[in-house]
Amino acid sequence: MSSSSIADSNLFKPIKIGNVELKNRLVLSPTTRLRATADMIPTDIMKQFYSDRSKNNGGLLITEATIFDKKYGFFPNAPCLYNDRQFKAWKQIIDEIHKNGSFVSVQLAVFGRGAMIPVVKAAGFDTIYGPSAIPMSEEADKEAKEAGITLKALSIEQIEDLKKSFVKSANYAIDAGADLVEIHAANGYLINQFLEPEINQRTDKYGGSIENRARIVFELVDSAVESGIPITKIAVRISPYSTYQNTKGADSEVHPIASYGYLLSEFERLRKNGKSLAYIAFIEPTMNAGTENLENVHNTSWVNEIWKGPLIRGGSYLSNTPDHSSLINTVNSDDRTLIGVARYYTSNPDLLNRLRNSYKLTKYDRPSFYRNDNYGYNTWPVYGESKTDDEEFAKIVGTPLA
């Protein structure tokens, strides 16, 4: 395959997502990078990260997982968006991305039973939540009990509160200038937990059947629309094959094609009726949150067969074939697929330019992903420049933007 093939691919063609006209189909996928302050306010080093990756781009950047209600599960130094101070900080980051001619989707998440027990305890909470009171593992259950933390199933009243919190945060994001908001229904976090039959064993309207387990996703979308956010500004992320945080993936008692096929078919039905989501983001079986398996033994063409709207596919596209043939074939397979990249976008702030010119990519440094300073975050150079050796710069911990 010629080195110019990727430059000639659909990756560099414009595409419309909702009401946004992107200049290309390369997407900065969401991550969990933990560069906010200890009290979870976005920082100046976060602003620099998104600024560097939005320059000379014109594409879509999806923010790292942003907590919309702390009491339903969070990680340390993860950014939040549910009060005025957080709103003012995020607005500065979003304004910077727009100033650089790019676009942004704010991913909203809560972690449910996957919340970190010591952090929950230190924050003064005594409860973590799931759709049912089923611990993530024996080890997690033991850790929680030793810390005096109780795992509880969300009540109907708490689910109503959860929806209100999501709507409040989504409106903060839109008011801050975000082009889109993304519901994080993947990777074993709280909304995803409702979709999984081994985790969700409720007997009310949110459990049992596939339709009931998927109900919360549709209600989050509906609640946001009822608040005034157009459905064209809302997106959903799914990871049907993920086994992260003890989800079962293809080994589930209900195969993911059944569970997620229903979810996608309902969104497709809405799309056909003129009520389309901005996009669906699909995490490939080759990527399982913190790990990757380049041997994909699953045929995921069913996603494209059911959902006919814009689709972001993410998962090892820059790792699995040295000549990027997998990426090229996927993005060229139709005129509505985008490619999401996270790890290589961290270590290559000018990734779009490198791919266009077939420049060598810099390998990422996984151990530095979850630090809270500049090292492995803002210390990556653009092509042709040297990586900074400034130890003091690498050690900088961000200061709040508001």
C-alpha positions in Angstrom: 0.0 0.0 0.0 1.4 3.4 -0.9 2.4 5.8 1.8 -0.1 8.4 0.3 -3.1 6.1 0.7 -4.1 7.4 4.0 -3.8 11.0 2.8 -6.2 10.1 -0.1 -8.7 8.3 2.3 -12.0 9.6 3.7 -10.1 10.5 6.9 -9.3 13.9 5.3 -12.8 14.5 3.9 -15.3 16.8 5.6 -18.4 15.4 7.3 -21.4 16.8 9.1 -22.1 15.7 12.7 -25.4 17.1 13.9 -25.1 20.7 12.9 -21.3 20.8 13.0 -19.3 20.7 9.8 -16.0 18.9 10.6 -13.1 19.3 8.2 -11.9 15.7 8.7 -12.9 12.4 10.3 -10.1 12.0 12.9 -11.5 12.3 16.4 -9.7 12.7 19.7 -11.4 10.0 21.7 -12.2 10.5 25.4 -9.8 9.3 28.0 -9.4 9.3 31.8 -6.4 11.5 32.2 -6.9 13.0 35.8 -5.3 16.4 35.2 -8.0 18.4 37.1 -7.3 19.8 40.6 -7.8 17.8 43.7 -11.2 19.5 44.0 -11.9 18.5 40.4 -11.7 21.9 38.6 -10.3 21.9 35.0 -6.8 23.3 35.0 -4.5 25.4 32.8 -2.5 22.2 31.8 -5.8 20.7 30.6 -6.4 23.8 28.5 -2.9 23.5 27.0 -3.5 19.8 26.2 -6.7 20.6 24.3 -5.3 23.7 22.7 -2.3 21.8 21.3 -4.5 19.1 19.8 -7.0 21.5 18.2 -4.5 23.6 16.3 -4.5 23.3 12.5 -7.1 20.6 13.0 -10.8 21.5 12.3 -11.9 18.1 13.6 -13.7 16.9 16.7 -12.2 16.5 20.2 -14.1 14.6 22.8 -13.2 15.6 26.4 -12.0 13.2 29.0 -14.7 11.7 31.2 -16.3 14.5 33.0 -18.3 13.8 36.2 -21.8 15.1 36.3 -22.7 14.2 39.9 -19.9 13.3 42.3 -22.1 11.2 44.6 -22.7 8.6 41.9 -19.0 7.8 41.5 -15.8 9.6 40.6 -12.1 9.3 40.3 -9.5 11.6 41.9 -8.5 14.6 39.8 -11.1 13.9 37.2 -12.9 17.1 36.0 -16.5 17.8 37.0 -19.2 19.9 35.5 -22.1 20.6 37.8 -21.4 24.1 39.3 -20.6 27.6 38.2 -16.9 27.4 38.9 -16.5 24.2 36.9 -18.6 25.8 34.1 -16.3 28.9 34.0 -13.2 26.6 33.8 -14.6 24.4 31.0 -15.7 27.5 29.1 -12.1 28.6 28.8 -11.0 25.3 27.4 -13.9 25.2 25.0 -13.3 28.7 23.8 -9.6 27.8 23.2 -10.7 24.8 21.0 -13.0 27.0 19.0 -10.4 29.7 18.7 -8.3 27.1 17.0 -11.1 26.3 14.5 -11.9 22.9 16.0 -15.0 21.4 17.7 -15.7 19.7 21.0 -18.0 17.1 22.5 -18.1 17.0 26.3 -18.3 13.4 27.6 -20.4 13.2 30.7 -20.0 10.2 33.1 -20.4 8.8 36.5 -18.6 5.7 37.6 -21.1 3.8 39.9 -19.7 0.7 41.5 -16.4 1.4 39.7 -15.7 4.4 42.0 -12.4 4.3 43.8 -13.1 3.3 47.4 -10.3 5.3 49.2 -11.3 8.4 47.2 -15.0 8.0 48.0 -14.1 7.6 51.7 -11.8 10.6 51.7 -14.5 12.7 50.2 -16.9 11.9 53.0 -19.2 9.5 51.2 -20.3 6.2 52.8 -22.1 4.7 49.8 -21.4 3.7 46.2 -24.2 2.8 43.7 -25.0 0.4 41.0 -28.2 -0.7 39.2 -28.1 -3.6 41.7 -26.0 -4.1 44.8 -23.6 -6.5 43.0 -20.0 -5.7 43.7 -17.5 -5.5 40.9 -15.3 -8.3 42.5 -14.7 -10.0 45.8 -11.7 -7.8 46.2 -13.7 -4.6 45.6 -16.4 -5.9 48.0 -13.8 -6.6 50.7 -12.2 -3.2 50.2 -15.5 -1.4 50.5 -16.6 -3.2 53.7 -13.2 -2.6 55.3 -13.6 1.1 54.5 -17.2 1.2 55.8 -18.6 1.9 52.3 -21.9 0.3 51.4 -22.8 -0.7 47.8 -26.5 0.0 47.2 -28.9 -0.3 44.3 -30.2 3.0 43.0 -33.7 3.7 44.0 -36.2 5.0 41.5 -36.0 8.4 43.2 -32.2 8.4 42.9 -32.5 7.5 39.2 -34.7 10.5 38.8 -32.1 12.6 40.6 -29.4 11.1 38.4 -31.3 12.2 35.3 -31.7 15.7 36.6 -28.0 15.9 37.4 -27.1 14.8 33.9 -29.4 17.4 32.4 -28.0 20.2 34.5 -24.4 19.2 33.5 -25.4 18.8 29.8 -26.8 22.3 29.8 -23.7 23.7 31.5 -21.7 22.1 28.7 -23.9 23.6 25.9 -23.9 27.0 27.7 -20.1 26.9 27.9 -20.1 26.5 24.1 -19.7 22.8 23.6 -20.9 21.7 20.2 -22.1 18.3 21.5 -22.5 16.2 24.7 -21.7 12.5 24.9 -23.4 10.1 27.3 -20.7 7.6 28.5 -22.6 4.3 28.4 -19.4 2.2 28.0 -16.5 0.5 29.9 -18.4 -0.7 32.9 -19.3 2.7 34.3 -22.7 3.4 35.8 -24.9 3.9 32.7 -23.2 0.9 31.1 -23.9 -1.2 34.2 -27.6 -0.8 33.6 -27.2 -2.5 30.2 -25.4 -5.5 31.5 -27.6 -8.4 32.7 -25.0 -9.8 35.1 -24.8 -6.4 36.9 -28.4 -5.2 36.5 -30.7 -7.7 38.2 -33.5 -5.2 39.0 -37.1 -6.3 38.9 -38.6 -2.9 38.3 -38.9 -1.0 35.0 -35.1 -0.6 34.8 -34.3 -4.3 34.9 -35.1 -7.7 33.4 -35.8 -7.3 29.7 -33.4 -5.7 27.2 -35.9 -2.9 26.8 -35.9 -2.2 30.5 -32.2 -2.4 30.9 -31.7 0.1 28.0 -34.4 2.4 29.4 -32.1 4.7 31.3 -30.1 5.6 28.2 -33.2 6.7 26.3 -34.5 8.6 29.3 -31.2 10.5 29.6 -31.5 11.5 25.9 -35.2 12.4 26.3 -34.5 14.4 29.5 -31.9 16.5 27.8 -34.1 17.1 24.8 -37.0 18.1 27.0 -34.6 20.7 28.7 -34.0 22.3 25.3 -30.9 20.6 24.0 -31.5 19.4 20.4 -31.1 15.7 19.9 -28.6 16.6 17.1 -26.3 17.7 19.9 -26.4 14.5 21.9 -24.3 11.4 21.4 -23.9 8.0 23.0 -20.8 5.9 23.5 -21.0 2.1 23.8 -18.5 -0.8 24.3 -20.5 -4.0 23.7 -17.5 -6.4 23.8 -15.7 -4.7 26.8 -14.9 -6.8 29.8 -13.4 -3.9 31.8 -14.7 -3.6 35.4 -16.0 -7.2 35.2 -18.5 -6.7 32.4 -18.8 -9.9 30.4 -18.7 -8.8 26.8 -19.3 -11.7 24.4 -19.6 -14.0 27.3 -22.7 -12.3 28.7 -25.8 -14.4 29.2 -27.4 -12.1 26.7 -25.1 -11.6 23.7 -24.1 -8.0 23.1 -25.5 -8.1 19.6 -28.9 -8.6 21.2 -28.6 -6.0 23.9 -26.8 -3.3 21.9 -28.6 -4.2 18.7 -31.8 -3.2 20.4 -30.3 0.0 21.6 -29.0 0.9 18.1 -32.2 -0.1 16.4 -34.2 2.2 18.6 -31.8 5.1 17.9 -32.0 4.3 14.2 -35.8 4.3 14.3 -35.6 7.8 15.8 -33.1 8.8 13.1 -35.4 7.7 10.4 -38.1 9.9 12.0 -35.9 12.9 11.8 -34.6 12.7 15.4 -31.0 11.6 14.9 -28.3 11.6 17.5 -25.2 13.5 16.5 -23.3 10.2 16.5 -22.8 6.8 18.1 -19.3 6.1 19.3 -18.4 2.4 19.2 -15.4 0.9 21.0 -14.0 -2.0 19.0 -13.3 -5.4 20.6 -9.6 -4.8 20.1 -9.6 -2.2 22.9 -10.7 -2.9 26.5 -10.1 0.3 28.4 -6.6 0.0 29.8 -5.6 -2.9 27.6 -5.7 -3.9 23.9 -6.0 -7.2 22.1 -5.1 -6.8 18.4 -6.6 -10.1 17.5 -10.2 -9.1 16.9 -12.2 -12.4 16.6 -15.6 -10.6 16.4 -17.4 -9.4 13.3 -18.7 -6.0 14.2 -20.3 -5.1 10.9 -23.7 -5.5 12.6 -23.2 -2.0 14.1 -23.1 -0.4 10.6 -26.0 -2.6 9.5 -28.3 -1.3 12.2 -27.2 2.3 12.9 -27.0 4.3 9.7 -26.0 7.7 11.2 -22.6 9.0 11.9 -20.4 6.4 13.6 -17.1 6.9 15.5 -15.1 3.7 15.6 -12.3 3.6 18.1 -9.8 0.9 19.2 -6.2 0.2 18.1 -6.5 1.6 14.6 -3.0 3.0 14.8 -1.5 -0.1 16.3 -3.0 -3.1 14.4 -1.5 -2.5 11.0 1.8 -0.7 10.3 0.5 0.7 7.0 -2.7 1.8 8.6 -4.6 -0.4 6.2 -7.3 -1.2 8.8 -7.9 2.5 9.5 -8.1 3.2 5.7 -10.4 0.3 5.0 -12.7 1.2 7.8 -13.0 4.9 7.1 -13.4 4.2 3.4 -16.1 1.6 4.0 -18.9 4.2 3.8 -19.3 8.0 4.0 -20.4 8.2 7.6 -17.6 6.6 9.6 -15.1 8.5 11.7 -12.0 7.2 13.5 -11.4 7.8 17.2 -7.9 7.8 18.6 -6.8 8.4 22.2 -3.4 7.0 23.1 -1.5 8.1 20.0 -3.3 11.5 20.1 -1.7 11.9 23.6 1.8 11.4 22.4 1.3 13.1 19.0 -0.4 16.5 19.5 -0.1 17.1 15.7 -1.5 13.6 14.9 -3.6 14.8 11.9 -0.6 16.4 10.2 1.6 13.3 10.9 -1.0 11.0 9.3 -1.5 13.3 6.3 2.2 13.3 5.6 3.0 9.7 6.7 5.4 11.0 9.4 6.5 8.6 12.1 4.3 8.4 15.1 5.7 8.7 18.7 4.8 5.8 20.9 2.7 6.8 23.9 3.8 6.2 27.6 1.0 4.3 29.3 2.4 4.6 32.9 2.1 8.4 32.6 -1.6 8.4 31.6 -3.0 8.7 35.1 -0.5 11.1 36.7 -1.7 14.6 37.5 1.2 16.6 36.3 2.6 17.7 32.8 4.8 14.6 32.4 3.5 12.4 29.5 0.7 15.0 28.9 2.1 18.3 27.7 5.7 17.1 27.2 5.1 15.6 23.7 6.5 17.6 20.7 5.1 18.1 17.3 6.9 16.4 14.5 10.5 17.7 13.9 10.9 19.1 17.4 12.6 17.5 20.4 10.8 16.3 23.5 11.3 18.7 26.3 13.9 17.8 28.9 12.7 20.5 31.3 12.1 18.6 34.5 10.4 21.5 36.2 7.9 21.8 33.3 7.2 18.1 33.5 6.4 18.4 37.2 3.9 21.2 36.8 0.6 20.3 38.4 -2.3 22.4 36.9 -3.8 25.4 38.6 -7.6 25.9 38.4 -9.0 27.9 35.5 -11.7 29.4 37.7 
